[in-house]
Amino acid sequence: MKVTLDFGKQPLSVELPDANVVAVLGLQPMTPLSNPAQAVLEAIRSPIGCLPLREIALGKKNACIVICDITRPVPNRHILPAMLDELQAAGLESQYVTVLIATGTHRPNVGDELDLLVGQEILTRCRVENHYCREEHRYLGISPNGVPIYLNATYLDADLKITVGMIEPHFMAGYAGGRKMVMPGVAGLATVQAWHSPKFLEPPSATNGIVKGNPTHEEALWIARLAKPDMIVDVALDSSKRACRFFAGEMELAWEAGVRFVEPNVLSTVPEPVDIVVTSGGGFPLDLTFYQAVKGMVGALPILKPNGSVIIAAACAEGIGNKHFADTLLSTTDIDGFPVAIEHPDWTFVPDQWQVEELAKAVRGRRVFHINQGIPPDVLSKLFVTPCDTVEEAVRQALEIHGNDAKIAVIPKGPYVLPQIGRS
């Protein structure tokens, strides 16, 4: 059986044994918009739960539009020009608009990446800035759960606040988009560190597709409410990353409507747990680093037997990820004990330790085989995964572990799909 996995900028075609593959899990077909720019205009002129953007913008002196960083394929080139035109019609000129890249704790997007993110039209019409989590932010107090709240001052000081994101499964917060553009999108490092602690990440409900009772989601929502955007615009994408629907409006109502639309399109089922899951890091731009590839590993777990194997293809063109994550991971000798160690009172918080914690979930009691292009095998072998040159070789090794009759499920689009056990 030939299957094509999302992998970097070029899809990866692999040959899998027909007798073992019991399911190929993918996104449900969705109809892409024929005119995304027009659809954006319609959404912001008839939003969910708030006034149209043009009315909200009346009398405002400046605006901050928060967008995703380079790891999310949001069609900003369709969204931002339409949005700026509406603001201009309300009397708010583009020179008073700041487009703020919600990097969270990730690296800034510079150079050609800015053109890729927003296009030259936006770069010439308004100011485009990165959020830097380690720079000075405005302090808003402490949440009831003890999280110190620091948010980006440019965002807080804007007369008009807008966020632009996408709704997809998220391996900690249930679904991306909405409140996550504020928290952690434009939050300070201390805030993200406290939010990404075991208190919020270890509960079983802090995972893909779960919102109700998910402490990671609930804390992000509580914090975002302190500095709510006046309007959000979230997009749903199809399997080719084409815009299929825009959800504009009040932060919670519009996002919830988007989740209701996206959920049945990302859910994919297999009748019973399998021995092996072949998956991907989601392709470019999501699989740029090993840090991001962890999402694909964790995303495979709901359909995997406790002692099963994950085979993941993620290009990792930029290597392991940021220095904090790489140093923490490479200095860790006991991955199984890591989640316990970080809960000790004497533990000193390390930036991006949460992704090591998530990796610990993926490799706990199971083997993870990794196929990539950006990390040498001798380095990759130190990351608690097994390097393989090809998916076929990884499958051969996994079958030696689980037997020639082992059941295999395939998730070509990795973390964009929400796998589950049940009837189709």
N, C-alpha and C positions, 0 to 999 in steps of 0.2 A: 504494500500500500504506500503510495506516494502522498506525503503531506507537506504543505508549505508553512513554515513557521516565520512569524515576524522576527526580523533579525537585523539590527542596524538599519542602514539605508537600502540594503538589498535582501529580499526575502530568501530564506534558506529552505531548499527542497531536500527532504529526507525520505528514506525508504524504511518503512516499518513492517514487521511481520504481520500479515493479515490475520493469522490465526490467534494472535494475542490482543489485537486492538479491539476493544469492546465499544469505544465511543470516541468521537471527535467533537469536542465541545466548543461552540462558537457563539457569536452574537446573533440574535435574531435579525432577519432582514428589515431594514428601515429605508424609507424613501428619502433620498437627499433633497434638499431645497434647490429649486431651479434658480432662485434669485436670493441668495443669502442676505445681501445688503438690504433688499426691500423687506425681507422678513424681519431683520433687526429693527427697521423703522416701524413696522407694524407693531412689534413687541413693545418698543419703548413709547409708542403713542397710545397703546391700549394695554397697560401693564396690569399685573395681578396685585391687587391690594394697596395701590398707591396712585397718586396723580401721574399723568403723562410727564415724561422727562422735561419737555419744553415748559410746562407749567411749574414744575419743581425748580427749574433753573432761573425763573424770573427773579430779577433783583439780586442774584448771586454775583459776587465780585470775582470769585475764583473757584476752581474745581480740582479735585484729585480723582483720577481714574486708576484704580488698582487692577493690574493684569497679572496673569500667571507668568512664571519664568519659562526658560527655554525647554524644560522637560515636559511641558504640556502643549499639545498641538491645537491650541485655541485659535480659531480663524479671526485674529485681531484685524487683519486687513479688510475684512468685511464689516466688522463691528465698529471699530473706532471712527472711521470717516463718517459713517451715518450718525454716530453719537455726537461727534463734533459739529456736524451740520445742524443738529437739533439745538445744541447749546448756543451756536451762533445765532440761530433764529430767535432765541430767547434773549439775545443781547450779550451773551457771554462769549467773548472772542477767544480763539484758540491759544493766543499768547498767554492767557491767564489760566491755562489748563496744564496740569502736571500729570503725566502718565507714570505711575509708580509701579515698578516691577516687584511683585510679591515674592521675593526670594526666600522668605522664611529665614532659615539658617544656612541656606545654600550659597554658593558663590555668585557674584554678580554676573550679569550678561552684558558683554561689551563688544565693540567692533562689529564684525559682520553679523553677529547674533542679533544685534538690535534691528538690523534691516530684516532679518529673518522673522523676528518677533512681530514687528509692527509695520515695516515698509517705509520707504523714503518719504512718502507723503506725510505720514505722522511725524517723522523725525524733523521735518521742516516746519510743520504747523505748530507744534507745541513742545514743551520740555519733557524729556524722557529720562527718568532717574531709576536707579536701583535702590531697593531697601537694604540697609546694612544693619544686621541684627546686633552688631557689637558697638555701634555708635550710640550717641545720647538719644534717649527717647523720653516721652512724657510718662510720668508715674501716675497710675489711676487707682492705686490702693491694692488690697489683697482680697482675693476671692474667698468665699466661704470654705473652700477646700484648701486654702493656704497657698494659692498661686500668686506671686507678686506680678502685678500687671503693668507692663511697659509697652506702649504702642508708638508707632512712628509719628513724629511731630508734624511732618508735612501732611499726612493723612488727617490727623486730628484737627489741624488748624484750617483745613479747607472748608469754605462755605458750603460746597456741594461735594458729597462723597458718593462715588459710584464704584462698584466692583464688577469685574468681568472674569468669569471662570467657566469651568466645564464640570459636568456631573458624570462621575464614573465611580466604580467601586473603589473604596479606600481601605487598605488592610488594617488600619487602626480605628478610623473614625466612621466607618460604615460606608459613606459616600463623600466624594470630594465636592467642591463648589460651595456656594452660599457662605456660611459663617467662616469657613476655613480661609477665605481670602483675607479676612481680618486677623483671625487667630488660627494658625500661626503666621499667615502670609506677611503681615507687617508688624509682627511682635518682636520685642527685644529678646536677647539670648536667655536672660534669666527667666523670662516667662515661659519660653519654649522648653527650657530644661525642666522646670517644675511640672509642666503639663505632660512632658514625655517621661515621667517617672513611673516606676512599677505600679504605684497606686492607681494610675489611669490605664496602663498598658497590659497589665497581667490578667485582669478579669476576662473570662472567656467571651463576654459580650463586646469587648473592644476589638472588633474584627470586621472583615468585609461584609457589607450588606446589612449590618445591624445598626439601627439608630436608637430604638427604644431601649433604655437601660444601658446604653453604651456610655461609660464615664468619659471617654475621650471626646466623643461628640458633645455630650452635655456640658462639659467644662468649656469647650471652644465656643459653644453657643452662648453660654453665660457671659463670657468675656466680650464676645462680639457685640452683644446687646448694649454694652457700655458705650460703644462708638459705632452705632449702626450706620451702614451706608444708606443714603437716601433712596438708592435704587440699586438692585443687582441685575446683571444680565448673565445668565448661565446658558451654556449650549450643550446639546446632546449630539454626539457624533456617531456615525455608522462604522462598520468594520474597515472602511477605507479612510477613516478620519474626516469624512465630509459632514458638514452641518446638516442636521435633520430637523431640529426644532430649537427655538430660542425661548427662554423663560425669563421675562423681565418683570420687576416689581419689588414689593416689600421683601426684605431679606428672608424671612422664614416662609412666608406663603408661596413665593415664587420658587424657592428652592425645593420645598415639599412637593409642589406640582411637578417640578422637573424629576425628582426622585421617583414619583409615581409613574412617570412616563418611561424613565430609563430602566427601572427595575425589571419588568418583564422582558425587556430586550437584552439584558445582560445575563439573566439567569439561564443556566444550562445544566441538565441533569444526567446522571448516570445511575443505573438501578441499584448498585451496591458498591462499597468501597473497592478500590483496585490496588494492585501490588505496586504499580509503576505509573507515574504521571510524567508525560513528556510535555513540557511547556516552554514558554519564552519570556523574555523580559519586556515584551510589548513593542519591540522595534524602536527605531529612531522617532522622537528624541528621548523616549523614556529609558531606553537601555544604555545610555551613555556611560554609566558607571556600575560597579558592583553594588554600591550603596543602593541604587534604584532597583537592581536585579533581585534584591532580597524580597521585594514585593511579589514577584512572580513565584518565588519559592513558597512564601507563606500562603499565597493565594491558592496553591495546589492542595493544601492540607485537608480541606473539608471532605475530599473524596478519596483520600489516601489511607490505607491501612496503617495502624500505629507503627509498624516496623517496615513500611514501604520505602520506595526510592523515588526521588525527584530527579528528573533530567531536565536541565534548563539551558536553553541557548540564549545568551545575551551578549551582544557585541562588546560592551564595555570599552568603547573607543577611547574614553578618557581615564581608563584604569579603575582603581579601587574606589576613588571618590575623594572628598576633601581630606586634608591632612589629619584633622582630629579623628575622623572615623577610621582612616587607614592606620594611624598610630595605635589607637585603642584596640583595633582588631588584631593587628600584628603582634601586640604585646600581650594578648590574652592567651593563656595556656590551657584554661579549663572553660570551654564554651558552655558546658552544661551547668557549671557552677556560677557562671556570670550573673544570671538573674538573681541568685541568692546573695552574691557578693555586693551588688549595688544597693541592696536593701539594708545593709549593715550600717549602723549609726556612724561608724568611722569612715564610711566611703566618701570620697571627694568626687563630686559630680564632674563628668567629663563630657564636653560637647559631642553630640551625636552618638552617645552611648546607647540611645534607644534603638538604633538600627542594629547594633550588635545584639541587643536583647531580642529583637525580632528574628535575627539570624539564628539565635539559640533555639527559638521555637521551631524553626524550619528543620534544623539538623538533629533535634532531640530524638534519639532512638531510631534514626533513619539515615540513609546515605543520600547525599545530594551530589549528582554529577553535573559538571559545569563545562559548557562549550562557549568560548569567547575568542575575540581577536585582539584584545588590548592588554591582557595580563599574562605574563610568561607563566608556564606551568609550575616552575619552582616557587613562584610567589603565590600563585593561586592555591597550591597545595597547603599553604599556611593559613588559608582562610576557611578551614574546616569543610571544604568541598573537595571532590575528586576531579582533577582536570581530565578532560577527554578531548581528542582532536575532532571527533565527529559525534553526532547524535547516534549514529549506527553503532559505533564502538561502545558508547555508554549503554545502549540498549542491550548489547551482547553481554556486558558485564553485569547488568542488572538481572538479566535472565539467569545468569549463573548463580546469583544469590537467591532468587525467588522461584526458580524452576522454569522449565520450558513451557509450562501451561499457565504461567503468570498472566494476569489481566493488565492491559495497558489502556489508559485514557490519555487523549491528546488535547492540549489547550493551545492552539496555534497563536492566539493573541494574548496569552499570558494574563496579566493582572486586569485587563479590560473585561474579562469574563468572570462571572460569579458562579463557580461550580458548586453543585449540591447533590446530595443523594435523594432520589425520589423518582416518581414517574414522570415521563416526558409530557 
